[in-house]
């Protein structure tokens, strides 16, 4: 975690560049990846010839819940998790809470 100086250095680099590199090989510290900021995806889609229709935070806060698997197994807890994810999935100020984003786009640049 962040109390480990090696992991803290990785996290600082993540925040500075958006590029996650794990030179330690520690499997729990993830693999090589690029972390998008939600605000970057519309421009990236346009650069690829796409028009962003919707950007959704997939998990919302649920990605950070302790014992998520156990909570998911309970139907009442699962419904509460899904309710909260749906409630904030399209809220721009909260999209970054999600561990994953879903970009829905169509061919063709946005007109403007």
N, C-alpha and C positions, 0 to 999 in steps of 0.2 A: 504494500500500500504506500501511501504518500509519506509514511514515516521512514521508508527505505530510501536513502539518498539516490540510489541508481534509478528507482522507479520515479522519484520526484523529478530527476533530470529528464526522463522520458516524457513525463506529463508536461513539463515546462516547454519542451520542444513541440509537443502536440499543440499547445495553446499558441505558441509563436508562429507556427507554420501550417498547422492543420495536417501535417504528415506525421504519422505514427511509425516510429522505428523502434524495434526491440533488439538491440545488439546483444543483449544478455542471453537470449534463447529461452528465457523463462516462459513456459507455455501459458501460465496464467496471466501474463502481461500482454497477451494478444500477439498478432502477427503484423506484418507490414500493411499499412492501410492509410487511406486519406479520409480525414474527418471533415465532412462538409459543414459549413455554417448554413442554416436554412436560407438565409438571404442570398447566398451565392447560386442557388440552383436555377432560378429563373434565367439569369445571365448565361449560365452554362448550357441550359436547354436551348436558348436562342442561338448560341454559338454552334450548336449541333443542328440548326435548322428546325428546331421544335418550338412550339408555343406552349408554355406551362399553363395548364388549365387549373390544376389544384395541387397543393402540397400538403401532405398529411403526416402527422407524427404517428407512427404505428403503435407503439406501446404506451406512449404518454408516461405518466409517473410510474406505471406498473413495472417498468424495466428496473426500477430501483427498490422495489418492495422486498423486504426480507422474507424468506421462505415462500417465494412466489409459487413454486410447484405445489406445495401443500395447500396454499390458498386457492389455486386454480382447480384443485380436485374437489373443493367444496362448492356446490352449485350456487349457493347464496353469495359466497365471496367472489366467485367467478363473475356473477352478474354485476356486482359492485365494481369490480376491476374493469369490466367492459363498459359500464356506464361512465366511469371516470375517463377512460381512454377516448370514448366517443365525444364526451363533453368538451374536451380540449384539443382534439386532433387537428382542428383547423385554426386554432387561435394562434396568430403569428407570434405573440410574446411568449408562448409556452411550447412551441414546436421543438425547441432545442432540448427539452426534457427527454424526448424519445431517443432511444438508442438507435433507432432506424427511422428513416424518412421514406415516404413513397411519393414520387413525383409522377403525376398524371399529365401527359402532354400529347399534343397533336402535331402533325407535320405542318410546316409553314411558320414563318416568323410572325410574331404579334404585330398587328397594325397599330400605328400610333402616331 
